[in-house]
Amino acid sequence: MVSLRSDSPARSRAPVLVAGATGFLGRSVVRAISRTGIEVRGLVRDPRKQELVREDGGIPVSGDVLDVPSLRRALAGCGAVIQLAANPPPPTDPARVRVEGTQNIATAARREGVGRLVIGSGYWVYRGQAELIREDSPVDPRGESRLNYDAERAGLEANSPGDLEVLVVRPGMVYGNGSWFRDFAQAIGAGEYQVVGGGANRWSFVERGDAGTAFRAILESGMGAEVYNVVDGHPAPLRDFADLVAAELGAPSPPNLSLREAAHEMGEVITHHLAADRPTSADKLKALGWKPYFSSVQDGVPGLLREMFPRGASNAPLGPTG
Ligand SMILES: NC(=O)c1ccc[n+]([C@@H]2O[C@H](COP(=O)([O-])OP(=O)(O)OC[C@H]3O[C@@H](n4cnc5c(N)ncnc54)[C@H](OP(=O)(O)O)[C@@H]3O)[C@@H](O)[C@H]2O)c1
């Protein structure tokens, strides 16, 4: 159980707004916070997605991070807001949703007297390094991680102690039934995945439900103007991770793809991210009292894959000859 700071807005049990509430990460955050009995409002653009927020224990509220009046209505009476809006469908520029959206949320939060803004970013902003990555390690945001980094900056510029406290959260690779992990597992099961580079580079992970409880812990107990990594604390080499998934699916170990070929096929930026060594520390988060339910991918991935692809189910990935 996390201890609450005496001045924490969450301590007042005031409602919390989640922007991006219908997304992969946002849904786990809505679930984790609503389970504590706090009212969670999920910002929804498309009325057809309201049911998702209700399923997760939240209350859907209409709004868009590019529309300040709608944010002010959604934030009225809230103690905190979490920004996880991202990846809008075309033609909206994703940078607008991440950066301008964060600025809009900060503006609306200040006008409505909301005390806390938590910005979801990602650990891809860090430069790869062999030593353990901590929150003050060097960054080198490229490609999509540039948007997350710019959103962090936009939020932190609005940090104003005693008025609006802004916190930044950098999850590692969040695995669960959806997002990149579903594509990864499908590709491995179909014999179509290739490990970029030698595969000795380490990725850092956190299970999706654990990511939700981490956001809750940071919301309740984190310090304003601080950055928190959200990882399980057990980084794994990409080769071991891919082989773990392959073994669980009964698929062959995926072959390697040289960096040169990868850059040709998927571009320099993606290749750089996939091959970067990012062993990341969870010490700062764990010091808030957070403990992951799944301590490592070895612990969390086998059960998840059984749930995603029950044996004999029609959604099971096709084998390489299937
Ligand atoms: N997935 C991961 O493993 C992971 C790991 C680390 C960091 N992150 C970061 O976490 C953030 C969220 O990622 P995700 O995977 O949860 O993304 P996602 O599944 O694509 O969800 C994005 C959410 O943003 C909403 N949204 C888009 N445009 C909006 C707007 N104009 N106003 C309000 N809401 C809007 C979407 O709503 P609609 O459904 O209406 O489009 C959806 O709910 C991103 O910054 C990502 O880089 C993700």
The ligand as an ORCA input file, in Angstrom:
! r2SCAN-3c Opt
* xyz 0 1
  N       1.975      1.208    -25.135
  C       3.154      1.192    -24.531
  O       3.800      0.123    -24.356
  C       3.767      2.485    -24.018
  C       4.963      2.381    -23.300
  C       5.556      3.544    -22.823
  C       4.972      4.767    -23.076
  N       3.811      4.858    -23.796
  C       3.262      6.192    -24.042
  O       1.999      6.337    -23.405
  C       1.151      7.202    -24.177
  C      -0.163      6.465    -24.466
  O       0.157      5.285    -25.204
  P      -0.941      4.158    -25.518
  O      -0.186      2.979    -25.986
  O      -1.885      4.029    -24.390
  O      -1.700      4.848    -26.765
  P      -3.089      4.439    -27.459
  O      -3.498      3.065    -27.066
  O      -2.950      4.745    -28.896
  O      -4.154      5.444    -26.792
  C      -4.152      6.815    -27.084
  C      -5.362      7.452    -26.416
  O      -5.338      8.871    -26.694
  C      -6.663      9.269    -27.094
  N      -6.616     10.482    -27.898
  C      -6.057     10.672    -29.130
  N      -6.256     11.936    -29.538
  C      -6.926     12.576    -28.548
  C      -7.430     13.885    -28.371
  N      -7.274     14.828    -29.319
  N      -8.071     14.192    -27.215
  C      -8.261     13.250    -26.267
  N      -7.826     11.976    -26.372
  C      -7.167     11.655    -27.498
  C      -7.192      8.051    -27.836
  O      -8.591      8.163    -27.927
  P      -9.398      7.630    -29.209
  O      -9.628      6.192    -28.882
  O     -10.623      8.446    -29.216
  O      -8.529      7.852    -30.425
  C      -6.723      6.941    -26.896
  O      -7.597      6.846    -25.792
  C       1.955      7.567    -25.433
  O       2.578      8.802    -25.250
  C       3.002      6.454    -25.515
  O       4.181      6.875    -26.182
  C       3.176      3.724    -24.260
*
